[in-house]
Amino acid sequence: MHSRSTRRSTLVAALIAIVALLATGCGSSSGSDKKSTSSEPVTLQVNLFGTFGYKEAGLFEEYQRLHPNIKIAYNTVEFEQNYYQALQTHLAAGSGLGDIQGIEVGRIAEQVQAQGDKWVNLNDYGGDQLKASFFPWKWQQATTSGGQTIGLGTDIGPMAMAYRVDLFKKAGLPTDRDEVAKLWPDWQSYVSTGKTYMAKAPTRTAFMDTASGMFNAMVGASPTQYYDEAGKPIYDTNPLVKQAWDLAMAAIANKETAKLKQFDTAWNQAFSSGAFATIAAPAWMLGYIQGQAGDKGAGKWDVTTAPGGTGNWGGSYLGVPKASKHVAEAVDLAKWLTAPEQQVKLFVKQGSFPSSSTAAGDLKVANAVNKYFNDAPIGRIFGDSAKRLPVAVLGPKDGVIKDTFSTAIQRVEQQGMAPDASYAKFLADIKNALDA
């Protein structure tokens, strides 16, 4: 991320110092920190959604080696919407919860503002010793007005674009990642490139996976999205949102999309079948693509700069519900998984970009390349995107608004509903959701 060797040396030294400080702090029994000293066998239930990458990167296994008395039971739900509905039900009941639960960034404001009392204040267990290692805005998003921190950041989602080299070549488009980036300085140019692709597209392929994916990537490039700084919903008045909607409708009209729904079975299978040539790809998406496309996809995919050069999609948190029977042990695991050293490992192995500013400045991150994606310099690509990443204003129903927009776009894309009719239904659905 930094080009000067002296700066890199300073960052490495800072990382070593912070890790040493954390080790000292976590090992201390002084102050208000609450720490388990029991060596009794403990099973920690970790409930997540999608692919956080901890299992895939070997971090669960590593933690269990370091803590022989700890066994990690892991469960993940593919659709975040389904996961979150279940989480809300379990939080209300105070039962059925894991010792650690993932919280998606679009849900964190609601949890902080409305359900902060359901979660352990991680600062009571030494979590605040990690504060200096995080991007300040990432830490703040999970902190209540009373100063209680209910989640530790896992990653952030700086945006890039993944594309199929073989399909671009067949369609007569450039394949070199720097030349490909020049095709789309903005999202309008991206859609225009799609028209060019479709004119010579290989049989049964589309330019992009979904119009909703493009829509969300566009909106994610702005600091002001569905709420203004005063907390007022602006999803129906924000010109950027209207522009993103109109461009999504144009892509559908041009027949540029594969008409898929992200994270369902058909979408997963499409990564290996070559059903689409591009996908808006935050850092964590690389691990997802690799997992779905498998070994036969190696070298077929590459990564380049996203339209506009940045954007933010995703980035989650780990929280510990108060209902956990092993709070101290769960907090220890959450702190370890989100510490700078583990965030570096996760990026190098899985592509999840650190929410820790300390980890983001590490040489292993800055110089990282991804063999699967034709040795793409992912440290540089995502690092450049992260430098320009907008700090978004989040509202309590961000996730609901985003999901409802995606559903409205899918009605047009998959069912052929008229854009105006689908948008009108979107407005009615959101009103009902916000009034509930």
TORKOL-4160 file (C-alpha; in steps of 0.2 Angstrom, whole numbers, padded with zeros to 4 digits, m for minus):
436
<pt num="1" X="0000" Y="0000" Z="0000"/>
<pt num="2" X="0015" Y="0012" Z="0003"/>
<pt num="3" X="0028" Y="0013" Z="m0009"/>
<pt num="4" X="0043" Y="0019" Z="0001"/>
<pt num="5" X="0053" Y="0007" Z="0011"/>
<pt num="6" X="0055" Y="0018" Z="0026"/>
<pt num="7" X="0037" Y="0020" Z="0027"/>
<pt num="8" X="0035" Y="0001" Z="0026"/>
<pt num="9" X="0048" Y="m0002" Z="0040"/>
<pt num="10" X="0039" Y="0010" Z="0051"/>
<pt num="11" X="0022" Y="0002" Z="0048"/>
<pt num="12" X="0030" Y="m0015" Z="0052"/>
<pt num="13" X="0038" Y="m0009" Z="0068"/>
<pt num="14" X="0021" Y="m0001" Z="0073"/>
<pt num="15" X="0012" Y="m0018" Z="0070"/>
<pt num="16" X="0025" Y="m0027" Z="0081"/>
<pt num="17" X="0023" Y="m0014" Z="0094"/>
<pt num="18" X="0004" Y="m0015" Z="0094"/>
<pt num="19" X="0004" Y="m0034" Z="0094"/>
<pt num="20" X="0016" Y="m0034" Z="0109"/>
<pt num="21" X="0005" Y="m0022" Z="0118"/>
<pt num="22" X="m0011" Y="m0032" Z="0114"/>
<pt num="23" X="m0002" Y="m0048" Z="0121"/>
<pt num="24" X="0002" Y="m0039" Z="0136"/>
<pt num="25" X="m0015" Y="m0031" Z="0139"/>
<pt num="26" X="m0024" Y="m0047" Z="0135"/>
<pt num="27" X="m0013" Y="m0057" Z="0148"/>
<pt num="28" X="m0016" Y="m0044" Z="0162"/>
<pt num="29" X="m0029" Y="m0047" Z="0175"/>
<pt num="30" X="m0028" Y="m0029" Z="0181"/>
<pt num="31" X="m0041" Y="m0016" Z="0178"/>
<pt num="32" X="m0059" Y="m0019" Z="0173"/>
<pt num="33" X="m0055" Y="m0033" Z="0161"/>
<pt num="34" X="m0064" Y="m0049" Z="0164"/>
<pt num="35" X="m0055" Y="m0065" Z="0158"/>
<pt num="36" X="m0058" Y="m0083" Z="0160"/>
<pt num="37" X="m0044" Y="m0093" Z="0168"/>
<pt num="38" X="m0053" Y="m0110" Z="0167"/>
<pt num="39" X="m0045" Y="m0124" Z="0158"/>
<pt num="40" X="m0061" Y="m0134" Z="0158"/>
<pt num="41" X="m0067" Y="m0140" Z="0141"/>
<pt num="42" X="m0078" Y="m0127" Z="0133"/>
<pt num="43" X="m0087" Y="m0128" Z="0116"/>
<pt num="44" X="m0090" Y="m0111" Z="0108"/>
<pt num="45" X="m0104" Y="m0110" Z="0095"/>
<pt num="46" X="m0100" Y="m0097" Z="0081"/>
<pt num="47" X="m0114" Y="m0093" Z="0070"/>
<pt num="48" X="m0110" Y="m0083" Z="0054"/>
<pt num="49" X="m0117" Y="m0080" Z="0036"/>
<pt num="50" X="m0109" Y="m0082" Z="0019"/>
<pt num="51" X="m0091" Y="m0085" Z="0019"/>
<pt num="52" X="m0081" Y="m0075" Z="0033"/>
<pt num="53" X="m0066" Y="m0086" Z="0029"/>
<pt num="54" X="m0060" Y="m0091" Z="0046"/>
<pt num="55" X="m0063" Y="m0110" Z="0043"/>
<pt num="56" X="m0056" Y="m0109" Z="0025"/>
<pt num="57" X="m0040" Y="m0099" Z="0031"/>
<pt num="58" X="m0037" Y="m0112" Z="0045"/>
<pt num="59" X="m0040" Y="m0099" Z="0059"/>
<pt num="60" X="m0053" Y="m0109" Z="0069"/>
<pt num="61" X="m0041" Y="m0124" Z="0069"/>
<pt num="62" X="m0026" Y="m0113" Z="0074"/>
<pt num="63" X="m0036" Y="m0106" Z="0088"/>
<pt num="64" X="m0040" Y="m0123" Z="0095"/>
<pt num="65" X="m0022" Y="m0128" Z="0094"/>
<pt num="66" X="m0017" Y="m0113" Z="0104"/>
<pt num="67" X="m0032" Y="m0116" Z="0117"/>
<pt num="68" X="m0033" Y="m0135" Z="0119"/>
<pt num="69" X="m0048" Y="m0133" Z="0130"/>
<pt num="70" X="m0058" Y="m0124" Z="0117"/>
<pt num="71" X="m0069" Y="m0133" Z="0104"/>
<pt num="72" X="m0077" Y="m0122" Z="0090"/>
<pt num="73" X="m0093" Y="m0127" Z="0083"/>
<pt num="74" X="m0097" Y="m0117" Z="0067"/>
<pt num="75" X="m0113" Y="m0114" Z="0057"/>
<pt num="76" X="m0115" Y="m0103" Z="0043"/>
<pt num="77" X="m0131" Y="m0098" Z="0033"/>
<pt num="78" X="m0130" Y="m0094" Z="0015"/>
<pt num="79" X="m0142" Y="m0079" Z="0014"/>
<pt num="80" X="m0139" Y="m0065" Z="0026"/>
<pt num="81" X="m0157" Y="m0060" Z="0025"/>
<pt num="82" X="m0162" Y="m0077" Z="0032"/>
<pt num="83" X="m0148" Y="m0077" Z="0045"/>
<pt num="84" X="m0153" Y="m0059" Z="0051"/>
<pt num="85" X="m0172" Y="m0063" Z="0053"/>
<pt num="86" X="m0167" Y="m0078" Z="0064"/>
<pt num="87" X="m0155" Y="m0068" Z="0074"/>
<pt num="88" X="m0168" Y="m0055" Z="0077"/>
<pt num="89" X="m0180" Y="m0069" Z="0083"/>
<pt num="90" X="m0167" Y="m0077" Z="0094"/>
<pt num="91" X="m0162" Y="m0060" Z="0102"/>
<pt num="92" X="m0180" Y="m0056" Z="0106"/>
<pt num="93" X="m0182" Y="m0073" Z="0114"/>
<pt num="94" X="m0165" Y="m0073" Z="0123"/>
<pt num="95" X="m0161" Y="m0091" Z="0117"/>
<pt num="96" X="m0155" Y="m0100" Z="0102"/>
<pt num="97" X="m0140" Y="m0089" Z="0100"/>
<pt num="98" X="m0122" Y="m0093" Z="0097"/>
<pt num="99" X="m0108" Y="m0088" Z="0108"/>
<pt num="100" X="m0102" Y="m0077" Z="0094"/>
<pt num="101" X="m0114" Y="m0070" Z="0081"/>
<pt num="102" X="m0109" Y="m0061" Z="0065"/>
<pt num="103" X="m0117" Y="m0044" Z="0061"/>
<pt num="104" X="m0117" Y="m0037" Z="0043"/>
<pt num="105" X="m0113" Y="m0019" Z="0041"/>
<pt num="106" X="m0130" Y="m0015" Z="0035"/>
<pt num="107" X="m0138" Y="m0021" Z="0051"/>
<pt num="108" X="m0125" Y="m0014" Z="0064"/>
<pt num="109" X="m0134" Y="0003" Z="0066"/>
<pt num="110" X="m0150" Y="m0005" Z="0070"/>
<pt num="111" X="m0141" Y="m0016" Z="0083"/>
<pt num="112" X="m0132" Y="m0002" Z="0091"/>
<pt num="113" X="m0147" Y="0010" Z="0091"/>
<pt num="114" X="m0161" Y="m0003" Z="0096"/>
<pt num="115" X="m0154" Y="m0018" Z="0103"/>
<pt num="116" X="m0137" Y="m0014" Z="0111"/>
<pt num="117" X="m0143" Y="m0020" Z="0127"/>
<pt num="118" X="m0144" Y="m0038" Z="0120"/>
<pt num="119" X="m0125" Y="m0038" Z="0117"/>
<pt num="120" X="m0110" Y="m0039" Z="0128"/>
<pt num="121" X="m0100" Y="m0023" Z="0130"/>
<pt num="122" X="m0083" Y="m0029" Z="0123"/>
<pt num="123" X="m0074" Y="m0015" Z="0132"/>
<pt num="124" X="m0078" Y="m0023" Z="0149"/>
<pt num="125" X="m0067" Y="m0038" Z="0143"/>
<pt num="126" X="m0052" Y="m0028" Z="0136"/>
<pt num="127" X="m0059" Y="m0025" Z="0119"/>
<pt num="128" X="m0055" Y="m0007" Z="0119"/>
<pt num="129" X="m0037" Y="m0012" Z="0119"/>
<pt num="130" X="m0039" Y="m0016" Z="0101"/>
<pt num="131" X="m0047" Y="0001" Z="0097"/>
<pt num="132" X="m0032" Y="0010" Z="0091"/>
<pt num="133" X="m0028" Y="m0004" Z="0078"/>
<pt num="134" X="m0045" Y="m0002" Z="0069"/>
<pt num="135" X="m0050" Y="0011" Z="0056"/>
<pt num="136" X="m0059" Y="0024" Z="0068"/>
<pt num="137" X="m0075" Y="0024" Z="0058"/>
<pt num="138" X="m0076" Y="0005" Z="0059"/>
<pt num="139" X="m0075" Y="0005" Z="0077"/>
<pt num="140" X="m0087" Y="0019" Z="0079"/>
<pt num="141" X="m0101" Y="0011" Z="0069"/>
<pt num="142" X="m0102" Y="m0003" Z="0082"/>
<pt num="143" X="m0102" Y="0009" Z="0097"/>
<pt num="144" X="m0117" Y="0015" Z="0106"/>
<pt num="145" X="m0120" Y="0033" Z="0111"/>
<pt num="146" X="m0116" Y="0027" Z="0129"/>
<pt num="147" X="m0099" Y="0021" Z="0123"/>
<pt num="148" X="m0103" Y="0002" Z="0123"/>
<pt num="149" X="m0094" Y="m0007" Z="0109"/>
<pt num="150" X="m0105" Y="m0022" Z="0104"/>
<pt num="151" X="m0095" Y="m0028" Z="0089"/>
<pt num="152" X="m0077" Y="m0030" Z="0083"/>
<pt num="153" X="m0074" Y="m0027" Z="0064"/>
<pt num="154" X="m0070" Y="m0042" Z="0053"/>
<pt num="155" X="m0066" Y="m0034" Z="0037"/>
<pt num="156" X="m0071" Y="m0019" Z="0025"/>
<pt num="157" X="m0077" Y="m0021" Z="0007"/>
<pt num="158" X="m0066" Y="m0010" Z="m0004"/>
<pt num="159" X="m0073" Y="m0013" Z="m0022"/>
<pt num="160" X="m0064" Y="m0020" Z="m0038"/>
<pt num="161" X="m0071" Y="m0029" Z="m0053"/>
<pt num="162" X="m0068" Y="m0047" Z="m0056"/>
<pt num="163" X="m0069" Y="m0053" Z="m0075"/>
<pt num="164" X="m0067" Y="m0069" Z="m0085"/>
<pt num="165" X="m0052" Y="m0067" Z="m0096"/>
<pt num="166" X="m0057" Y="m0081" Z="m0107"/>
<pt num="167" X="m0074" Y="m0074" Z="m0111"/>
<pt num="168" X="m0067" Y="m0056" Z="m0114"/>
<pt num="169" X="m0055" Y="m0063" Z="m0126"/>
<pt num="170" X="m0069" Y="m0072" Z="m0136"/>
<pt num="171" X="m0079" Y="m0056" Z="m0136"/>
<pt num="172" X="m0064" Y="m0046" Z="m0143"/>
<pt num="173" X="m0061" Y="m0036" Z="m0128"/>
<pt num="174" X="m0044" Y="m0033" Z="m0120"/>
<pt num="175" X="m0039" Y="m0045" Z="m0106"/>
<pt num="176" X="m0025" Y="m0035" Z="m0098"/>
<pt num="177" X="m0031" Y="m0029" Z="m0081"/>
<pt num="178" X="m0025" Y="m0011" Z="m0084"/>
<pt num="179" X="m0032" Y="m0010" Z="m0101"/>
<pt num="180" X="m0049" Y="m0018" Z="m0095"/>
<pt num="181" X="m0050" Y="m0004" Z="m0081"/>
<pt num="182" X="m0049" Y="0009" Z="m0095"/>
<pt num="183" X="m0065" Y="0002" Z="m0102"/>
<pt num="184" X="m0075" Y="0009" Z="m0087"/>
<pt num="185" X="m0069" Y="0025" Z="m0079"/>
<pt num="186" X="m0087" Y="0026" Z="m0073"/>
<pt num="187" X="m0103" Y="0015" Z="m0071"/>
<pt num="188" X="m0111" Y="0022" Z="m0087"/>
<pt num="189" X="m0095" Y="0016" Z="m0096"/>
<pt num="190" X="m0097" Y="m0001" Z="m0088"/>
<pt num="191" X="m0114" Y="m0003" Z="m0095"/>
<pt num="192" X="m0108" Y="0003" Z="m0112"/>
<pt num="193" X="m0095" Y="m0010" Z="m0112"/>
<pt num="194" X="m0108" Y="m0022" Z="m0108"/>
<pt num="195" X="m0117" Y="m0018" Z="m0125"/>
<pt num="196" X="m0100" Y="m0021" Z="m0134"/>
<pt num="197" X="m0098" Y="m0037" Z="m0125"/>
<pt num="198" X="m0115" Y="m0044" Z="m0129"/>
<pt num="199" X="m0113" Y="m0040" Z="m0148"/>
<pt num="200" X="m0100" Y="m0053" Z="m0148"/>
<pt num="201" X="m0103" Y="m0063" Z="m0133"/>
<pt num="202" X="m0100" Y="m0082" Z="m0132"/>
<pt num="203" X="m0116" Y="m0092" Z="m0132"/>
<pt num="204" X="m0126" Y="m0092" Z="m0116"/>
<pt num="205" X="m0116" Y="m0079" Z="m0107"/>
<pt num="206" X="m0120" Y="m0062" Z="m0101"/>
<pt num="207" X="m0109" Y="m0047" Z="m0097"/>
<pt num="208" X="m0114" Y="m0046" Z="m0078"/>
<pt num="209" X="m0121" Y="m0057" Z="m0065"/>
<pt num="210" X="m0136" Y="m0046" Z="m0059"/>
<pt num="211" X="m0142" Y="m0029" Z="m0061"/>
<pt num="212" X="m0144" Y="m0028" Z="m0042"/>
<pt num="213" X="m0126" Y="m0031" Z="m0039"/>
<pt num="214" X="m0121" Y="m0017" Z="m0050"/>
<pt num="215" X="m0134" Y="m0006" Z="m0042"/>
<pt num="216" X="m0127" Y="m0010" Z="m0024"/>
<pt num="217" X="m0110" Y="m0007" Z="m0030"/>
<pt num="218" X="m0114" Y="0010" Z="m0037"/>
<pt num="219" X="m0123" Y="0016" Z="m0021"/>
<pt num="220" X="m0109" Y="0009" Z="m0011"/>
<pt num="221" X="m0097" Y="0022" Z="m0019"/>
<pt num="222" X="m0106" Y="0036" Z="m0010"/>
<pt num="223" X="m0105" Y="0042" Z="0008"/>
<pt num="224" X="m0123" Y="0047" Z="0008"/>
<pt num="225" X="m0134" Y="0033" Z="0002"/>
<pt num="226" X="m0151" Y="0029" Z="0010"/>
<pt num="227" X="m0150" Y="0041" Z="0025"/>
<pt num="228" X="m0143" Y="0058" Z="0027"/>
<pt num="229" X="m0132" Y="0064" Z="0041"/>
<pt num="230" X="m0147" Y="0069" Z="0052"/>
<pt num="231" X="m0154" Y="0051" Z="0051"/>
<pt num="232" X="m0168" Y="0055" Z="0039"/>
<pt num="233" X="m0171" Y="0042" Z="0025"/>
<pt num="234" X="m0167" Y="0048" Z="0008"/>
<pt num="235" X="m0168" Y="0033" Z="m0002"/>
<pt num="236" X="m0182" Y="0041" Z="m0013"/>
<pt num="237" X="m0174" Y="0058" Z="m0015"/>
<pt num="238" X="m0155" Y="0054" Z="m0017"/>
<pt num="239" X="m0150" Y="0058" Z="m0035"/>
<pt num="240" X="m0137" Y="0044" Z="m0034"/>
<pt num="241" X="m0149" Y="0031" Z="m0030"/>
<pt num="242" X="m0161" Y="0036" Z="m0044"/>
<pt num="243" X="m0146" Y="0036" Z="m0056"/>
<pt num="244" X="m0141" Y="0018" Z="m0050"/>
<pt num="245" X="m0159" Y="0012" Z="m0053"/>
<pt num="246" X="m0160" Y="0020" Z="m0070"/>
<pt num="247" X="m0143" Y="0012" Z="m0075"/>
<pt num="248" X="m0149" Y="m0005" Z="m0068"/>
<pt num="249" X="m0164" Y="m0004" Z="m0079"/>
<pt num="250" X="m0154" Y="0000" Z="m0094"/>
<pt num="251" X="m0143" Y="m0015" Z="m0091"/>
<pt num="252" X="m0158" Y="m0026" Z="m0090"/>
<pt num="253" X="m0166" Y="m0018" Z="m0106"/>
<pt num="254" X="m0149" Y="m0021" Z="m0115"/>
<pt num="255" X="m0150" Y="m0040" Z="m0110"/>
<pt num="256" X="m0133" Y="m0038" Z="m0101"/>
<pt num="257" X="m0137" Y="m0048" Z="m0086"/>
<pt num="258" X="m0138" Y="m0066" Z="m0082"/>
<pt num="259" X="m0154" Y="m0063" Z="m0073"/>
<pt num="260" X="m0147" Y="m0072" Z="m0057"/>
<pt num="261" X="m0151" Y="m0069" Z="m0039"/>
<pt num="262" X="m0135" Y="m0067" Z="m0029"/>
<pt num="263" X="m0131" Y="m0081" Z="m0016"/>
<pt num="264" X="m0143" Y="m0093" Z="m0022"/>
<pt num="265" X="m0139" Y="m0110" Z="m0030"/>
<pt num="266" X="m0140" Y="m0105" Z="m0048"/>
<pt num="267" X="m0129" Y="m0090" Z="m0045"/>
<pt num="268" X="m0116" Y="m0101" Z="m0036"/>
<pt num="269" X="m0115" Y="m0113" Z="m0050"/>
<pt num="270" X="m0114" Y="m0099" Z="m0063"/>
<pt num="271" X="m0096" Y="m0095" Z="m0057"/>
<pt num="272" X="m0089" Y="m0111" Z="m0064"/>
<pt num="273" X="m0101" Y="m0112" Z="m0079"/>
<pt num="274" X="m0096" Y="m0096" Z="m0087"/>
<pt num="275" X="m0113" Y="m0089" Z="m0087"/>
<pt num="276" X="m0107" Y="m0071" Z="m0084"/>
<pt num="277" X="m0091" Y="m0061" Z="m0088"/>
<pt num="278" X="m0090" Y="m0048" Z="m0074"/>
<pt num="279" X="m0095" Y="m0046" Z="m0056"/>
<pt num="280" X="m0093" Y="m0031" Z="m0044"/>
<pt num="281" X="m0081" Y="m0038" Z="m0032"/>
<pt num="282" X="m0077" Y="m0032" Z="m0015"/>
<pt num="283" X="m0061" Y="m0040" Z="m0007"/>
<pt num="284" X="m0071" Y="m0054" Z="0001"/>
<pt num="285" X="m0079" Y="m0059" Z="m0015"/>
<pt num="286" X="m0062" Y="m0066" Z="m0021"/>
<pt num="287" X="m0063" Y="m0080" Z="m0008"/>
<pt num="288" X="m0081" Y="m0083" Z="m0013"/>
<pt num="289" X="m0077" Y="m0084" Z="m0032"/>
<pt num="290" X="m0063" Y="m0096" Z="m0028"/>
<pt num="291" X="m0074" Y="m0107" Z="m0018"/>
<pt num="292" X="m0088" Y="m0108" Z="m0030"/>
<pt num="293" X="m0078" Y="m0109" Z="m0046"/>
<pt num="294" X="m0065" Y="m0122" Z="m0039"/>
<pt num="295" X="m0049" Y="m0128" Z="m0046"/>
<pt num="296" X="m0055" Y="m0127" Z="m0064"/>
<pt num="297" X="m0058" Y="m0108" Z="m0063"/>
<pt num="298" X="m0040" Y="m0104" Z="m0058"/>
<pt num="299" X="m0033" Y="m0092" Z="m0071"/>
<pt num="300" X="m0049" Y="m0089" Z="m0080"/>
<pt num="301" X="m0054" Y="m0075" Z="m0068"/>
<pt num="302" X="m0044" Y="m0059" Z="m0065"/>
<pt num="303" X="m0046" Y="m0043" Z="m0055"/>
<pt num="304" X="m0045" Y="m0025" Z="m0060"/>
<pt num="305" X="m0051" Y="m0008" Z="m0054"/>
<pt num="306" X="m0070" Y="m0005" Z="m0052"/>
<pt num="307" X="m0079" Y="0009" Z="m0061"/>
<pt num="308" X="m0075" Y="0025" Z="m0051"/>
<pt num="309" X="m0060" Y="0018" Z="m0043"/>
<pt num="310" X="m0069" Y="0013" Z="m0026"/>
<pt num="311" X="m0084" Y="0008" Z="m0017"/>
<pt num="312" X="m0088" Y="m0002" Z="m0001"/>
<pt num="313" X="m0099" Y="m0017" Z="0000"/>
<pt num="314" X="m0100" Y="m0028" Z="0015"/>
<pt num="315" X="m0088" Y="m0028" Z="0030"/>
<pt num="316" X="m0095" Y="m0037" Z="0046"/>
<pt num="317" X="m0093" Y="m0038" Z="0064"/>
<pt num="318" X="m0092" Y="m0051" Z="0078"/>
<pt num="319" X="m0103" Y="m0049" Z="0093"/>
<pt num="320" X="m0106" Y="m0059" Z="0109"/>
<pt num="321" X="m0124" Y="m0060" Z="0114"/>
<pt num="322" X="m0127" Y="m0058" Z="0133"/>
<pt num="323" X="m0136" Y="m0075" Z="0132"/>
<pt num="324" X="m0120" Y="m0084" Z="0129"/>
<pt num="325" X="m0115" Y="m0096" Z="0143"/>
<pt num="326" X="m0096" Y="m0093" Z="0139"/>
<pt num="327" X="m0095" Y="m0074" Z="0138"/>
<pt num="328" X="m0076" Y="m0072" Z="0143"/>
<pt num="329" X="m0071" Y="m0087" Z="0131"/>
<pt num="330" X="m0081" Y="m0080" Z="0117"/>
<pt num="331" X="m0074" Y="m0063" Z="0119"/>
<pt num="332" X="m0056" Y="m0070" Z="0119"/>
<pt num="333" X="m0060" Y="m0079" Z="0102"/>
<pt num="334" X="m0068" Y="m0064" Z="0094"/>
<pt num="335" X="m0053" Y="m0053" Z="0099"/>
<pt num="336" X="m0041" Y="m0065" Z="0092"/>
<pt num="337" X="m0050" Y="m0067" Z="0076"/>
<pt num="338" X="m0051" Y="m0048" Z="0073"/>
<pt num="339" X="m0033" Y="m0044" Z="0079"/>
<pt num="340" X="m0021" Y="m0037" Z="0066"/>
<pt num="341" X="m0011" Y="m0053" Z="0064"/>
<pt num="342" X="m0026" Y="m0063" Z="0060"/>
<pt num="343" X="m0033" Y="m0050" Z="0048"/>
<pt num="344" X="m0017" Y="m0050" Z="0039"/>
<pt num="345" X="m0018" Y="m0069" Z="0037"/>
<pt num="346" X="m0036" Y="m0068" Z="0032"/>
<pt num="347" X="m0032" Y="m0056" Z="0017"/>
<pt num="348" X="m0017" Y="m0066" Z="0011"/>
<pt num="349" X="m0027" Y="m0082" Z="0011"/>
<pt num="350" X="m0045" Y="m0077" Z="0008"/>
<pt num="351" X="m0045" Y="m0059" Z="0001"/>
<pt num="352" X="m0055" Y="m0051" Z="0015"/>
<pt num="353" X="m0048" Y="m0034" Z="0017"/>
<pt num="354" X="m0043" Y="m0028" Z="0035"/>
<pt num="355" X="m0054" Y="m0017" Z="0045"/>
<pt num="356" X="m0039" Y="m0015" Z="0055"/>
<pt num="357" X="m0028" Y="0000" Z="0049"/>
<pt num="358" X="m0013" Y="m0008" Z="0057"/>
<pt num="359" X="m0016" Y="m0024" Z="0047"/>
<pt num="360" X="m0020" Y="m0014" Z="0031"/>
<pt num="361" X="m0003" Y="m0006" Z="0032"/>
<pt num="362" X="0007" Y="m0023" Z="0034"/>
<pt num="363" X="0019" Y="m0027" Z="0020"/>
<pt num="364" X="0010" Y="m0044" Z="0017"/>
<pt num="365" X="m0006" Y="m0035" Z="0013"/>
<pt num="366" X="0002" Y="m0021" Z="0003"/>
<pt num="367" X="0012" Y="m0033" Z="m0008"/>
<pt num="368" X="m0001" Y="m0047" Z="m0009"/>
<pt num="369" X="m0005" Y="m0056" Z="m0026"/>
<pt num="370" X="m0018" Y="m0069" Z="m0029"/>
<pt num="371" X="m0012" Y="m0084" Z="m0039"/>
<pt num="372" X="m0029" Y="m0090" Z="m0043"/>
<pt num="373" X="m0033" Y="m0073" Z="m0051"/>
<pt num="374" X="m0018" Y="m0073" Z="m0063"/>
<pt num="375" X="m0007" Y="m0066" Z="m0049"/>
<pt num="376" X="m0017" Y="m0050" Z="m0048"/>
<pt num="377" X="m0009" Y="m0038" Z="m0036"/>
<pt num="378" X="m0024" Y="m0038" Z="m0025"/>
<pt num="379" X="m0014" Y="m0028" Z="m0011"/>
<pt num="380" X="m0012" Y="m0013" Z="m0023"/>
<pt num="381" X="m0030" Y="m0014" Z="m0031"/>
<pt num="382" X="m0039" Y="m0016" Z="m0015"/>
<pt num="383" X="m0027" Y="m0004" Z="m0005"/>
<pt num="384" X="m0030" Y="0010" Z="m0018"/>
<pt num="385" X="m0049" Y="0007" Z="m0017"/>
<pt num="386" X="m0048" Y="0007" Z="0002"/>
<pt num="387" X="m0039" Y="0024" Z="0002"/>
<pt num="388" X="m0053" Y="0032" Z="m0007"/>
<pt num="389" X="m0067" Y="0022" Z="0002"/>
<pt num="390" X="m0082" Y="0032" Z="0007"/>
<pt num="391" X="m0087" Y="0032" Z="0025"/>
<pt num="392" X="m0105" Y="0029" Z="0023"/>
<pt num="393" X="m0119" Y="0036" Z="0034"/>
<pt num="394" X="m0128" Y="0021" Z="0041"/>
<pt num="395" X="m0146" Y="0021" Z="0046"/>
<pt num="396" X="m0156" Y="0007" Z="0056"/>
<pt num="397" X="m0164" Y="0000" Z="0041"/>
<pt num="398" X="m0150" Y="0001" Z="0028"/>
<pt num="399" X="m0150" Y="m0018" Z="0026"/>
<pt num="400" X="m0169" Y="m0018" Z="0023"/>
<pt num="401" X="m0169" Y="m0005" Z="0010"/>
<pt num="402" X="m0155" Y="m0013" Z="0001"/>
<pt num="403" X="m0163" Y="m0030" Z="0001"/>
<pt num="404" X="m0180" Y="m0022" Z="m0005"/>
<pt num="405" X="m0171" Y="m0013" Z="m0019"/>
<pt num="406" X="m0163" Y="m0029" Z="m0024"/>
<pt num="407" X="m0180" Y="m0038" Z="m0025"/>
<pt num="408" X="m0187" Y="m0024" Z="m0035"/>
<pt num="409" X="m0174" Y="m0025" Z="m0048"/>
<pt num="410" X="m0176" Y="m0044" Z="m0048"/>
<pt num="411" X="m0194" Y="m0042" Z="m0052"/>
<pt num="412" X="m0190" Y="m0032" Z="m0068"/>
<pt num="413" X="m0175" Y="m0043" Z="m0072"/>
<pt num="414" X="m0182" Y="m0061" Z="m0069"/>
<pt num="415" X="m0201" Y="m0058" Z="m0070"/>
<pt num="416" X="m0202" Y="m0044" Z="m0083"/>
<pt num="417" X="m0212" Y="m0032" Z="m0072"/>
<pt num="418" X="m0212" Y="m0014" Z="m0079"/>
<pt num="419" X="m0199" Y="m0004" Z="m0070"/>
<pt num="420" X="m0211" Y="0010" Z="m0065"/>
<pt num="421" X="m0223" Y="m0003" Z="m0057"/>
<pt num="422" X="m0209" Y="m0012" Z="m0048"/>
<pt num="423" X="m0202" Y="0004" Z="m0041"/>
<pt num="424" X="m0220" Y="0009" Z="m0035"/>
<pt num="425" X="m0221" Y="m0008" Z="m0026"/>
<pt num="426" X="m0204" Y="m0004" Z="m0019"/>
<pt num="427" X="m0209" Y="0012" Z="m0011"/>
<pt num="428" X="m0225" Y="0004" Z="m0004"/>
<pt num="429" X="m0215" Y="m0011" Z="0003"/>
<pt num="430" X="m0202" Y="0001" Z="0011"/>
<pt num="431" X="m0215" Y="0012" Z="0019"/>
<pt num="432" X="m0223" Y="m0003" Z="0027"/>
<pt num="433" X="m0205" Y="m0009" Z="0033"/>
<pt num="434" X="m0201" Y="0008" Z="0040"/>
<pt num="435" X="m0218" Y="0010" Z="0049"/>
<pt num="436" X="m0217" Y="m0008" Z="0056"/>
